[in-house]
Amino acid sequence: MKKMKVIYILLIIFICGLIGTAAGELALQFIPPDSYFHFFLSSVISPFWEIKKIDLIVMKFGFNIQFNINPLTLVGIILGSIFSLRKV
């Protein structure tokens, strides 16, 4: 039962982070590019994790993951944390 609570909390935080990212990207479409708020929302942190190439003789493959984290992503994560911890 405790494992399901942890999965629930992480899932809610992840979904709220995605909603925050989408809201930030959507807001950038409607805000004039020369405003300070556009500059604030367009500041993005992009952590990147990559495995360049793995050669297993039979096959070769590579793998990478990149996240775009804007200020509304952090707001979504914080609100998701509050919401999920309040429900548990």
C-alpha positions as CSV (number, residue, x, y, z in Angstrom):
1,M,0.0,0.0,0.0
2,K,2.8,2.4,0.8
3,K,4.4,1.7,-2.6
4,M,1.2,2.9,-4.3
5,K,1.3,6.2,-2.4
6,V,4.9,6.9,-3.5
7,I,3.9,6.1,-7.1
8,Y,0.9,8.3,-6.8
9,I,2.9,11.2,-5.5
10,L,5.6,10.9,-8.2
11,L,3.0,10.6,-11.0
12,I,1.1,13.7,-9.8
13,I,4.3,15.7,-9.6
14,F,5.4,14.5,-13.0
15,I,2.1,15.3,-14.6
16,C,2.0,18.8,-13.0
17,G,5.5,19.4,-14.3
18,L,4.4,18.6,-17.8
19,I,1.4,20.8,-17.5
20,G,3.6,23.6,-16.2
21,T,6.0,23.2,-19.2
22,A,3.2,23.2,-21.7
23,A,1.6,26.3,-20.1
24,G,5.0,28.1,-20.2
25,E,5.5,27.2,-23.9
26,L,1.9,28.2,-24.7
27,A,2.2,31.5,-22.9
28,L,5.3,32.3,-25.0
29,Q,3.2,32.3,-28.1
30,F,0.9,35.1,-26.8
31,I,3.5,37.3,-25.0
32,P,5.3,40.0,-27.1
33,P,8.9,39.0,-27.6
34,D,10.4,42.3,-26.4
35,S,8.7,42.1,-22.9
36,Y,10.6,41.2,-19.8
37,F,8.0,38.5,-19.0
38,H,8.9,36.8,-22.4
39,F,12.6,36.9,-21.5
40,F,11.8,35.4,-18.0
41,L,9.6,32.5,-19.5
42,S,12.0,31.8,-22.3
43,S,14.9,31.1,-19.9
44,V,15.2,27.3,-20.1
45,I,17.5,24.8,-18.4
46,S,18.0,21.7,-20.5
47,P,19.7,18.8,-18.7
48,F,20.9,16.3,-21.2
49,W,21.9,12.6,-20.7
50,E,23.4,10.6,-23.5
51,I,24.9,7.3,-24.2
52,K,26.6,7.9,-27.5
53,K,27.0,4.4,-28.9
54,I,26.9,0.9,-27.5
55,D,28.3,-1.7,-29.8
56,L,27.2,-5.3,-29.0
57,I,28.6,-6.7,-32.3
58,V,25.1,-7.9,-33.3
59,M,23.7,-4.4,-33.0
60,K,24.6,-0.8,-32.3
61,F,22.5,1.7,-30.6
62,G,22.5,5.1,-28.8
63,F,20.2,6.7,-26.3
64,N,19.6,10.3,-25.1
65,I,17.1,12.1,-22.9
66,Q,16.7,15.9,-22.8
67,F,14.3,17.9,-20.5
68,N,13.3,21.5,-21.0
69,I,12.7,23.1,-17.7
70,N,11.2,26.6,-17.6
71,P,10.0,28.7,-14.7
72,L,6.4,27.4,-15.0
73,T,7.7,23.8,-14.9
74,L,9.0,24.6,-11.4
75,V,5.7,26.2,-10.4
76,G,3.9,23.0,-11.7
77,I,6.2,20.7,-9.7
78,I,5.7,22.8,-6.5
79,L,1.9,22.8,-6.9
80,G,1.9,19.1,-7.7
81,S,3.9,18.4,-4.6
82,I,1.6,20.4,-2.4
83,F,-1.5,18.8,-4.0
84,S,-0.2,15.2,-3.9
85,L,1.1,15.5,-0.3
86,R,-2.1,17.1,0.8
87,K,-4.2,14.2,-0.7
88,V,-2.0,11.5,1.0
